[in-house]
């Protein structure tokens, strides 16, 4: 003999549907109110064609437009953006924000407070902005004078070899004849 299915009262079905579709009441509670288990309620929701609370995630992503994909801007579009000027404008804004935060922190009492914690989070955010600015400058090809190497590529190799020779000479002057390096 097959198991008999328990039938819900029509009024409880209408109320259950309203609770499911129009409220955020947990499904366990709705199922209990209807005298069903959670799995049984989900089976009936599917059978009765109720609107799901969360839309299902599609198995395949819809096709994307070129501007939605990271890194697919054309060279012509990128050439129109002046990265150095943008970096300078952002740096000016960050400096202004740093001055404002410094003034606020001076006025706050030294004890931990919600306002002080908020300012510290803001400082951390500005630090991340400065890191991104440094990355933006490197993309734009903007370099500080200290970041540049020698103009002649072979000059770097000559300087390195000269320094290695000097290091070797200093090292050999410290080791007495007949002694092994690194040992006693």
N, C-alpha and C positions, 0 to 999 in steps of 0.2 A: 504494500500500500504506500503510495507516494506521500511525502509529508504535505500537510495542508498549509497553505500560505495564509497568514493572518492578514485580514483586510483592515485597513485603517478607516476610520469614520470620515465621511466626506468633509465635515467641518474641520477636522484636524488636518486634512490634506490641504485645504485652502489656507488655513492659518500657518501650516508648516511652509507652504510655498511663499507666503508673504514674509515670514521670518527669514527664510533662506535668501530670497531675492532682494529684500529691501532693508535688511538689518545686518549687523556684523556679529550677531549672536553665534556662538560656536556651534558647529555642526553636531557635536556630541549632545548638546543641550536640546537642540531641535529634535534629534532622533529620539531622545528620551521622552520628550513631550508627546511625540507621536507614537510611542510604544514600540519603537524599532531600534535595531542596532545601527551603528554608523554605516557599515557596509551595505546593509539592507536599504538604508535611506539613500545612499549614493546610487544603488541599483535602480531604485524607484525614480530618483531625479532624472536619470538617463532615460528611463522608460516613459516618464510623463513629459519629457521635453522641457524641463525647467531651464531657465537662463542660468548659465554657470556664473559663479561669483567672479572668478578670474578667467579671462580669455585664455584659451590654450595657446601654448607657444608653437608657432609653426615649425614643421620639421625642417624646412629649407628657408634660408634667409631670402627676403625679396631682393631683387637686383638693386644695386646701389648706384647712385649717380657719382660721377668722378669727384665732385667736391665733397662727398661724404667719406671717401676713402683717404686715410692718413697718408700723406706724402705723395699724392698724385696731382699736385698743382703743376702746371706747365712752367717751363723756364721763362716764358714771356710774362706770365702772371707774377712770378717771383721777382723778375727784374724790375717790375714797377714798384715794388715795396722797397723803401730805403731802410734797410735794417739798422744802419748806424744811427740815423735820425730817430727811428723808433726807440732804439735802446737808450739814446740820450734823453728823450722825453720821459720814458719810464723811469730812468734813473733820477731825473729831477723830481718826479712825483714821489718816488720812494724816499728821497732825502727829505722832502717836505713832511711826509708821514712820520719819519724818524724823529724830526724836530718836535712835532706835535706830541708824539708818544713820550719823548723825553720830558717835555714840560708837564704832562699829566702825571708821570711817575714821580717827578719832584714834588708835586703837590700832595700826593697820596701818602698816608702814614706808612711807616716801614713794616707794619704787621701784615701778615697775609690777609688778603681780602678778595672778594669776587672781582672787583674792578682791577686790582693789581694782576690777578690771574688772567683776566681778559687782555690786558695790555701785553703781558708776556706771550700769550698766544698770538697776538698781533705782530709782535716782534719776530716770532718764529716764522710767521707767514711772510713777513718782509724779507727775512733771511733766505727763504726759498725763492722769493722773487729775484733777489740779487743773484742767486745761483743760476736762475734761468736767464738773467741778463748777461751773465758771463758766457753762457752757452750761445746766446743770441749774437753777442759780439764775435765769438769765434766763427759762427756761421757767416757773419758779414765780412769776415777777414780783417776785422779791426784788431790790431795788436798793440800792446803797450811797448814802449821802447825797450823795456827789460826783457820782453818775451822773444825778441828777435835774436836769431843766431847771426854768425858772421855772413857778410854779403857773398863772399866766395865760399862755395861748398867745400872746396879742398882745404880751406883755411881751418875749418873745424877739425879735420883729421890731423893736420899738422900740429895744432894746439894740443890735441889729445895725446898724440905721440910724444910731444915734448914733455908734457906733464907726467906721462908714464915713465919716461926716461929719468926725469928728476926724482920721481918716487923710488924707482929702482936704485938710483945712485944713493939716495938717503938711506934706503933699507940695507944696501950692501956695506955702507960705512958703519952701521951699527953692529953688524955680525962679525965677530972676530974670526980670523982665518982658522980653519980646522974645525970650527963648531958647526953643528947642523942647525939650519933655521927651524925655529919653533921648538927645539928641544934643549935640554940642559946639558 
